[in-house]
């Protein structure tokens, strides 16, 4: 890991300001001053100090979060719109959302400070399962939905293939569907139903990989239970095996959940 990145993840300062600290000779690695911006450290073995005070990465944490409707999936917004940072104030420094839900969508997000895990889960080769419950203003054209599953639908210059689109039931004047996807294209679910002649009134993500929304309420955050952690790392480790579609960098295996 690059030294500036290490300092930023440790909560010392931003990555850009960390580079200033390195240039100024205020950072030592194993007792030696380092001024090279590209210098790499091993967080498990190297002793890093800033102004003679040791710096360590925080313990890794993992949470399920029910993102409410009306909030951006980001930690700050230049236009002053509400973001999920409102709900993360009591969490350890450096926690961020894995992936996104648009402002009008709600449901399950994984929160963590484990950047390696986040990168692997979001790698397009992983085909991470995402499941949504969708409320519609009127019934869509079923023939088009079947065609999209078979032939795909072009979104943002790429053809996407919904894994499953299933009628779930009626709720008053609304039609409810369940959608399974393996991509994370922007507003993908809404565009699928718009192309089928309907409009999404409510969209809730109920599953992300092996994690499920369960009984979480909007705005609620819960640490992952041991079994959930086990399932999450089992998924990630399975993808990192040599015969999988994506192999982990040598020397950087996933840790086992505590």
N, C-alpha and C positions, 0 to 999 in steps of 0.2 A: 504494500500500500504506500502511495506517495506520502511523504511527510506532511505536506500541507493538508492533504485529505484527512490524515490521521488526526491532526490538530483540530480540524473543523468537526469531525465526528466526535471528538472528545469534548466538544463544547467550549473550547478555548476561545474561538473567534470564527469569523467567516473564512472560507478558503483563501480569498484574496488577501485579507489582512494577515492570515497565517503566513503567506508568502513574504509579506513585509517583515514579520518577526524573524523568518529564516534569513532573509537578506541582511537584517541588522545584527546577526550573530547572537541572537538571544535564545537559540534552540540548541540543545545538546542531545546527542544520541550515544548512549553508552559512554558518557563522559567526554565526548569529543564534540566541539562546535561544528555544526553543519550549516553551510550557506548555499548549498546546491539545491535548487528548487525541485529537481527531478529525483532527489534522494529517496530511496524506499526503505521502509521499516517493517519489521515483523512485530505486530502488536503483542504476540504471545511471548516473544523472546527479548526484544529490545527495550532498553530503559530510555524513555524520552523525557526531557526536562525543558521547561520554559522559565527563564529567569531563576534557574536552580530549584524550581519546584516540579516534582514529578507529575506527569500527565498520564492518565490511563483512560482507555475506552470504557464507557459505562456498560454495565451488565446488559445483555440482550433481553428485550422484553417483547411480548406478543399479545395483542388484544383483538377481540371482535368488537366492532363498532357499528351501530345502526345510524347511518347518515340520514338526517331528516331532509325532507324536501326544502328547497330554498337556499341551500348552502353550497358554495363552491368547494370542490375537493382540492383545496390548496391551503397553505398556511398563511398566505397574505394575498391581497388583491390591490393593485394600483388604483383601482376605481372605487375602492371603499365598500365593495359588496360583501355581504356576510360570508365567512369561510368556516370550515370545520375547526379552525384554530380555537374558536370559542369553546369547544368541548375538550380540547387537549391540554388546557392550562395546568391541570393537576398531574399530568403524566411526566415521566423523566424527559430531560432535554434530548433532542435529536430524534424523537418519535415522528414518523411520517406515514401517510397512507400508501398502501401498495395498490397501484392502479387508480382508476378514477370512476366516478359516477357524475353525470352532468348535473347541473344545478336543480333541474326539475325532477330528477330521479332520486330514489331513496333506497335504503337497504344496506346490505352487508359490505363492510370494508375491513380489510386486515390492516392493523396499525402495528408498526414495529420500528426499531432502530437498527435492524439487521439488513444492511444494504446488500450483502451477498445473496441472502435469501430472496429479497425483493427482485433482484435482477434475474435470478433463475426462474422464479415463478412467472415473470412477465415475458420471458424469452419466447418469441413467436413459435419456435419449434416445439415448445412444451404442449401447445394446444390445451391450455388450462380450461377446464370446464367452468362455465358461468351459467347460472340458471336464474331466470326472471319470471315473476308473476306480473301480468300486464292486463290492465282494465281498458277496454275500448269503447268508443262512443257508438259504434255500430258494427255489425258483423263484417269481417273482411272477406274477400273472395278466396274461398278455399282452394280453387284451382290454381290461383297465383301462388298461394303459400306452398302448395305441393311442388310447383315448378321451381320456386326459389330453393327448396331443399334439394331438388334434383340437379338443377342447372346453375344455381347460385344467383347472386344479385350484385351488381357493381356498385361499390361504395368507395368514394375517395380514390378512384382509379384502380381499385382492386376488387376482384370477385370474391365474395364471401358466401359461405355455405352453412346456413343454419342446420344444426344437427337434428333438432326436433322443434316443431311448432304444434302444440296440442291444445285443443279446446278444453277449458277447465270447468266452465259452467256459467250460469247467469247470476248476476247480482243486481237485482232491480232492472234498470234500463241499460245496464252495462254488460258487455261480453268479456269474459275473463279467459285469457290464454296463458299457457306456460311455454317458455322459450328456452332452449338450450343452445348455447353458442360455444365455439372454441376460439373465437377471435375477440379482440377488444377495440373494434373500430368505433369512431366517434358517432354517437347517436344511432348506432346500428339497428337496435330494436325498433326505434321510432320510424326509421327509414323503411324497414321491411314492411311494417304495417301500413305506412303511407302509400307505398307502392302497391299494396293489396287493397287500397280504397278505404282505409279506416284511419282513425286518429287515436293516439294513445292519450288517455286521461290520467292514468296513474301507472307508474312503473316501479317495481320493488325487486331488488336483487336478493334472492333467498339463498344462493349458494355460490361460493367462490372456491374452486378446487375442492378439497375435502371438507372445508368449513361451511357450516350452515347458520343461517340467521337465527333459527330457533325462536325462543320467546323474548328476544331482545326488544326493547321499546325504543322509539325514536330518540336519539341523543344519548342512549345508554352505551357504556363501554364496560367490557368484562375481560379480565385476563383469560387467555386460553387455558383450559383444563389440561392436566397431564395427557389424557387420551387424545385430545385435540392436537396438542403439540406432537405427540407420537405420530398421528396420522399425517400431519403437515410435513414433518421431516421424512417420513416414510415415502411420501410422494416425491419430495425433492431429491432424496437419495436414489430413488428408482430412476429418475430422469438422468442422474449423473453417472449411471453405470456405463461401462464401455459399450454395451450392446444397445444403449438407448439412443435417442435422436440427438442428445446433447451431452457431451462429456465434461465433467468438472476439470478445472485446471489442476495439473499435477501438484500435489502438496497442499491443496486447499479443500479437503473433504468437508462435508457438512458435519457440524458437531451433533452428537446425539442430544435429544432434549433432556433437560435436567429432571 
